[in-house]
């Protein structure tokens, strides 16, 4: 037991004189805030199914007599450029979602495990799911609502709950966070 006390007390022999550093600093370029989210492998598979089904179903823009996709993107970007943003194309959006899902897939070590979400993950996923739900409601679009919507909605709800409470917020290396890129080490 003496060796444990030696490790804990370093040079001081009096435990009362130990001064603990309560402010630990992490470099912002390699660490960021993360929320642990419970994820089931079946939910992840459902999300991949939704992504592939949505990608493979024609979106009906070709049938629209007024605007094509490029015209709509130009109009939407004019409004969002003033706010400093840009509306992602469906392909860009699917690629970003796929990167998130592949990161989570690499973090899963069991059928149910914890993965990391970061600020903005819920917005990205919600934007995509809303787009899918809108496509399912449009008469001219061949995409239909599929049962996987419920699993994706459950994931988004868990992320939003974690973000709203901040009770489990942690500092995590950015290589484990979606939508984050760590600085070169």
Backbone torsions as a table, in degrees:
resi	resn	phi	psi	omega
1	UNK	NA	-25.2	-179.2
2	UNK	-64.4	-33.0	-179.7
3	UNK	-68.0	-31.3	176.7
4	UNK	-66.8	-43.9	178.8
5	UNK	-62.8	-39.5	178.1
6	UNK	-62.0	-40.0	178.6
7	UNK	-66.8	-39.1	-176.5
8	UNK	-76.1	-34.4	-173.4
9	UNK	-94.4	-5.9	-178.4
10	UNK	47.1	-108.5	-176.5
11	UNK	-90.9	-26.2	-178.2
12	UNK	-84.2	139.6	177.1
13	UNK	-95.3	-12.2	178.9
14	UNK	-97.0	115.8	179.0
15	UNK	-62.9	-26.2	-179.0
16	UNK	-69.9	-23.2	-177.2
17	UNK	-88.9	-2.0	178.3
18	UNK	-68.9	135.8	178.8
19	UNK	-113.5	118.2	-178.1
20	UNK	-90.3	139.0	177.0
21	UNK	-87.0	110.1	-177.0
22	UNK	-89.0	-5.8	-179.1
23	UNK	-115.1	92.2	176.4
24	UNK	-90.6	136.3	-176.1
25	UNK	-111.4	138.3	177.5
26	UNK	-121.1	138.7	179.4
27	UNK	-65.6	130.5	-177.3
28	UNK	-66.1	-25.5	-177.6
29	UNK	-77.7	-13.7	179.3
30	UNK	-122.0	-13.2	-179.9
31	UNK	-126.6	150.7	178.9
32	UNK	-152.7	171.6	179.5
33	UNK	-73.9	138.2	179.2
34	UNK	-140.2	150.9	178.2
35	UNK	-115.0	126.5	175.4
36	UNK	-75.4	131.6	-178.0
37	UNK	-126.8	130.4	175.3
38	UNK	-76.2	130.6	-178.3
39	UNK	-135.5	135.7	176.4
40	UNK	-97.3	140.8	-179.7
41	UNK	-57.2	-36.0	179.7
42	UNK	-64.7	-35.5	177.3
43	UNK	-67.1	-39.7	178.1
44	UNK	-63.8	-42.4	177.5
45	UNK	-63.1	-38.6	176.7
46	UNK	-62.7	-38.9	179.7
47	UNK	-65.9	-43.2	176.6
48	UNK	-61.1	-39.6	178.5
49	UNK	-62.0	-45.2	177.8
50	UNK	-60.2	-45.3	-179.3
51	UNK	-59.5	-46.1	-178.8
52	UNK	-69.9	-39.7	179.2
53	UNK	-64.4	-43.9	179.8
54	UNK	-64.7	-39.6	179.8
55	UNK	-65.6	-40.0	-174.3
56	UNK	-82.7	-9.9	-179.1
57	UNK	-95.3	124.0	177.5
58	UNK	-56.6	141.2	-171.6
59	UNK	-92.1	-0.9	174.4
60	UNK	83.7	0.7	179.4
61	UNK	-63.9	-30.5	-179.2
62	UNK	-65.2	-25.2	-178.3
63	UNK	-87.1	-9.2	-177.2
64	UNK	-75.9	121.9	-176.6
65	UNK	-79.2	-18.0	-172.4
66	UNK	-95.5	-49.3	-174.6
67	UNK	-133.8	146.4	168.4
68	UNK	-100.5	175.4	-175.1
69	UNK	-58.2	-41.9	-179.3
70	UNK	-63.7	-40.7	177.6
71	UNK	-63.0	-43.6	179.8
72	UNK	-63.6	-41.5	179.8
73	UNK	-63.0	-39.5	178.1
74	UNK	-62.7	-43.2	179.4
75	UNK	-65.1	-46.5	-178.5
76	UNK	-65.1	-38.4	-179.2
77	UNK	-69.4	-30.3	176.7
78	UNK	-60.0	-41.7	178.6
79	UNK	-72.5	-37.6	-176.4
80	UNK	-83.2	-21.5	178.0
81	UNK	-66.0	-35.4	177.9
82	UNK	-62.0	-28.5	178.9
83	UNK	-94.1	1.4	176.7
84	UNK	90.0	9.9	-178.1
85	UNK	-117.7	178.4	177.9
86	UNK	-145.0	135.9	178.8
87	UNK	-74.0	121.7	-179.5
88	UNK	-73.7	148.8	175.0
89	UNK	-71.3	160.5	177.0
90	UNK	-57.1	-36.5	179.1
91	UNK	-66.0	-43.5	178.5
92	UNK	-64.3	-40.1	179.9
93	UNK	-64.7	-45.2	178.4
94	UNK	-63.3	-38.8	179.0
95	UNK	-63.5	-41.8	178.8
96	UNK	-65.4	-42.9	177.7
97	UNK	-62.7	-42.9	179.8
98	UNK	-61.0	-40.6	177.4
99	UNK	-61.0	-41.6	178.5
100	UNK	-62.7	-48.1	-177.5
101	UNK	-64.9	-38.9	178.7
102	UNK	-67.5	-36.8	175.5
103	UNK	-63.0	-46.1	178.9
104	UNK	-63.4	-38.7	178.8
105	UNK	-60.5	-38.6	178.5
106	UNK	-70.9	-23.4	179.7
107	UNK	-84.8	-19.6	179.8
108	UNK	-75.3	125.9	176.5
109	UNK	-116.0	-5.6	178.8
110	UNK	-143.1	178.8	-179.5
111	UNK	-67.9	-27.0	173.1
112	UNK	-131.0	125.2	-176.5
113	UNK	-151.9	177.8	179.4
114	UNK	-103.6	135.1	175.0
115	UNK	-123.0	169.0	-178.3
116	UNK	-104.8	136.9	171.9
117	UNK	-120.8	153.6	179.0
118	UNK	-124.0	172.0	178.1
119	UNK	-58.3	129.1	-179.3
120	UNK	101.9	-17.8	179.7
121	UNK	-63.3	-43.2	-178.4
122	UNK	-64.6	-38.3	179.2
123	UNK	-65.0	-42.3	-179.7
124	UNK	-63.0	-46.3	-179.4
125	UNK	-69.7	-39.3	179.3
126	UNK	-64.3	-41.5	178.6
127	UNK	-60.7	-42.9	179.5
128	UNK	-67.0	-46.3	-179.1
129	UNK	-63.9	-39.6	177.0
130	UNK	-61.8	-40.7	177.2
131	UNK	-61.7	-43.1	178.5
132	UNK	-64.2	-43.3	179.6
133	UNK	-64.2	-38.9	177.9
134	UNK	-64.7	-43.9	177.4
135	UNK	-60.0	-39.5	-179.5
136	UNK	-65.7	-29.6	-178.7
137	UNK	-83.8	-19.1	-177.4
138	UNK	-77.5	130.9	-177.5
139	UNK	-66.1	-37.5	-176.7
140	UNK	-81.0	-4.2	-178.3
141	UNK	-98.3	134.4	-178.4
142	UNK	-77.0	-12.7	-179.1
143	UNK	-70.3	132.9	-179.3
144	UNK	-119.1	154.6	175.8
145	UNK	-62.6	135.7	179.5
146	UNK	-123.0	159.4	-176.4
147	UNK	-59.1	-22.1	-178.1
148	UNK	-66.3	-16.2	177.2
149	UNK	-54.6	-40.2	-176.1
150	UNK	-64.6	-42.4	179.3
151	UNK	-65.0	-41.8	179.2
152	UNK	-65.8	-41.9	177.4
153	UNK	-60.7	-39.4	179.0
154	UNK	-63.0	-40.3	178.2
155	UNK	-63.1	-47.9	-178.9
156	UNK	-62.0	-41.8	178.5
157	UNK	-61.0	-40.5	178.3
158	UNK	-63.9	-41.4	179.4
159	UNK	-65.3	-45.1	179.8
160	UNK	-62.5	-39.0	177.4
161	UNK	-62.9	-43.6	178.6
162	UNK	-63.6	-41.5	-179.6
163	UNK	-68.3	-34.6	-179.1
164	UNK	-71.4	-32.6	-175.9
165	UNK	-91.5	-29.5	-176.8
166	UNK	57.0	11.3	-175.5
167	UNK	-70.4	-26.3	-177.1
168	UNK	-113.6	18.7	-179.6
169	UNK	-61.6	133.6	-178.2
170	UNK	-134.8	162.2	173.5
171	UNK	-95.7	121.0	-171.6
172	UNK	-129.6	146.2	174.9
173	UNK	-62.3	137.9	-173.6
174	UNK	-63.9	-20.2	178.4
175	UNK	-67.0	-16.3	178.7
176	UNK	-98.1	-2.7	-175.6
177	UNK	-105.7	132.9	173.7
178	UNK	-70.3	153.2	178.0
179	UNK	67.6	12.0	-179.6
180	UNK	-125.6	144.8	176.1
181	UNK	-124.9	118.5	178.1
182	UNK	-71.3	153.4	176.3
183	UNK	-68.9	153.5	178.0
184	UNK	-59.4	134.1	179.9
185	UNK	-100.0	NA	NA
